[in-house]
Amino acid sequence: MERTPDQIETEMLVLRVQAGDRGALDELFRRWNGRLTRHAARLVGADLAPEAAQNAWVGIVRGVGSLADPARFGAWAYRLVSNKSADLIRKAQRDRRLVRRVGERTPRDGGSDAGLNRSEGSDDQEMQGLRRAIRSLPDDHRVVMLLHYVDGMSTHEIGRALGVPAGTVKSRLFHARAKVRAQMDDAQTEARDEQP
């Protein structure tokens, strides 16, 4: 598999970090923090994403020196974000149970776009429909779809990042595309039926 210039530059930065170059760590952060924060937002929502990404960066700084294969940095970093996001979800669940025990009411979360931008007036209806369709997917399908189409990750990279086999990623992508396509087709049929 041919590596992209971005992948090669990341590998070089990792090697420089492992050699003790502090400036390389800063550059690695600049290159990767946005991607990792977007991934966290897909998993835990925009409110908790910065905390999940920050927690992952603590692990990255501590562990990058022992990363045997610099080419695996991206998948490893995404995996750390996934793990830290899961930790935050578990903590939130524990907190909710504790609040219930004390007898306080917890605010209901209306849900999150999980990394998708809300549609703006300038967006056409098809784009709005696509965003709605993607938001309606189960979390595991939505995450693989966004990692593949937004972040450009291969099925193998997504599998390593999420800790699932590549075949599982392919299956989730297949089903996610089918669900989105069906919703888009339904929306187009409804739009045609509403026209005089």
C-alpha positions in Angstrom: 0.0 0.0 0.0 1.4 3.3 -1.1 1.9 5.9 1.7 0.7 9.4 1.4 3.0 12.4 2.0 1.0 13.1 5.2 1.7 9.6 6.4 5.4 9.9 5.7 5.6 13.3 7.4 3.8 11.9 10.4 6.3 8.9 10.6 9.2 11.3 10.4 7.7 13.5 13.2 7.2 10.4 15.4 10.9 9.4 14.8 12.0 12.9 15.8 9.8 12.8 18.9 11.3 9.5 19.9 14.8 11.1 19.5 13.7 13.8 22.0 12.8 16.7 19.6 10.3 18.8 21.5 9.5 20.9 18.4 8.5 17.7 16.6 6.0 16.9 19.4 4.5 20.4 19.0 4.2 19.9 15.2 2.7 16.4 15.7 0.1 18.0 18.0 -0.7 20.7 15.4 -1.2 18.1 12.7 -3.2 15.6 14.6 -5.2 17.4 17.4 -8.0 18.5 15.1 -8.5 15.0 13.7 -8.4 13.3 17.1 -10.8 15.9 18.6 -13.3 15.3 15.7 -13.1 11.6 16.3 -13.8 12.1 20.0 -16.8 14.4 19.1 -18.2 11.5 17.0 -18.0 9.2 20.1 -18.9 11.5 23.0 -20.3 14.7 21.5 -18.8 18.1 21.1 -18.9 19.0 24.8 -16.7 16.1 26.0 -14.5 15.9 22.9 -11.8 18.3 24.1 -11.4 16.4 27.3 -11.2 13.0 25.6 -8.7 14.3 23.1 -6.6 15.9 25.9 -6.6 12.7 27.9 -5.5 10.8 24.8 -2.7 13.3 24.2 -1.4 12.5 27.7 -1.2 8.9 26.7 0.4 9.8 23.4 3.1 11.9 25.0 3.8 9.1 27.5 3.7 6.2 25.0 5.0 7.6 21.7 8.6 6.8 22.7 7.8 3.1 22.8 5.7 3.0 19.6 7.6 0.3 17.6 6.2 1.2 14.2 5.8 5.0 13.5 3.6 4.1 10.5 1.0 2.9 13.0 0.8 6.3 14.8 -2.6 7.3 13.4 -4.4 4.1 14.2 -2.7 4.0 17.6 -3.7 7.6 18.4 -7.3 7.0 17.2 -7.5 4.0 19.4 -6.3 6.0 22.4 -9.0 8.6 21.7 -11.6 5.8 21.5 -10.5 4.3 24.8 -10.4 7.7 26.5 -13.9 8.5 25.1 -15.2 5.2 26.5 -13.7 6.1 29.9 -15.6 9.4 29.8 -18.8 7.7 28.9 -18.4 5.2 31.8 -17.6 8.1 34.1 -20.7 10.0 32.9 -22.8 6.9 33.5 -21.4 6.5 37.1 -22.1 10.2 37.7 -25.7 9.8 36.6 -26.2 6.8 38.8 -24.7 8.7 41.7 -27.0 11.7 41.1 -30.0 9.4 41.0 -29.0 7.8 44.3 -28.9 11.3 45.9 -32.3 11.9 44.5 -31.4 14.9 42.2 -32.8 15.1 38.7 -30.4 15.0 35.9 -30.9 17.1 32.8 -31.9 15.2 29.7 -29.4 15.4 26.8 -31.2 16.0 23.6 -28.4 14.2 21.7 -25.4 15.4 19.8 -24.5 15.8 16.2 -21.4 13.8 17.1 -19.1 15.8 14.9 -21.5 16.7 12.1 -22.0 20.4 11.5 -25.6 21.6 11.8 -27.1 22.5 8.5 -27.0 26.2 7.6 -29.4 28.2 5.4 -26.9 28.1 2.5 -27.0 24.2 2.4 -29.3 22.7 -0.1 -32.0 20.2 0.9 -30.0 17.2 -0.3 -27.1 18.0 2.0 -29.4 18.6 4.9 -31.0 15.2 4.2 -27.6 13.5 4.0 -26.7 15.0 7.4 -29.9 13.8 8.9 -29.4 10.4 7.4 -25.9 10.1 8.8 -27.0 11.4 12.3 -29.7 8.7 12.4 -27.2 5.9 12.0 -26.3 3.7 14.9 -23.1 5.0 16.6 -20.9 2.2 15.4 -22.0 2.7 11.7 -21.8 6.5 11.9 -18.2 6.4 13.3 -16.8 4.1 10.6 -18.6 6.1 7.9 -17.2 9.4 9.1 -13.7 8.0 9.6 -13.7 6.6 6.1 -15.3 9.5 4.2 -14.3 12.5 6.3 -10.9 11.4 7.6 -10.0 9.3 4.6 -9.0 6.2 6.6 -8.8 2.8 5.1 -10.9 -0.1 6.5 -7.7 -1.6 8.0 -6.8 1.7 9.7 -10.3 2.1 11.1 -10.2 -1.4 12.4 -6.9 -0.8 14.2 -8.3 2.5 15.6 -11.5 1.0 16.9 -10.1 -2.4 17.8 -12.3 -4.4 15.5 -11.5 -6.6 12.5 -11.3 -5.0 9.1 -14.2 -7.3 8.0 -16.4 -5.8 10.7 -15.5 -2.3 9.4 -16.4 -3.3 5.8 -19.7 -4.7 7.0 -20.6 -1.6 9.0 -19.7 0.6 6.1 -21.8 -1.5 3.7 -24.8 -1.3 6.1 -24.3 2.4 6.8 -24.2 3.2 3.1 -27.3 1.1 2.5 -29.2 2.9 5.3 -28.2 6.4 4.1 -29.0 5.5 0.5 -32.5 4.2 1.5 -33.2 7.3 3.6 -32.1 9.6 0.7 -34.2 7.7 -1.8 -37.2 7.9 0.6 -36.7 11.7 0.9 -36.5 12.2 -2.8 -39.7 10.2 -3.3 -41.5 12.3 -0.7 -40.2 15.5 -2.3 -41.5 14.3 -5.8 -44.9 13.3 -4.3 -45.3 16.7 -2.7 -44.7 18.6 -6.0 -48.0 19.6 -7.8 
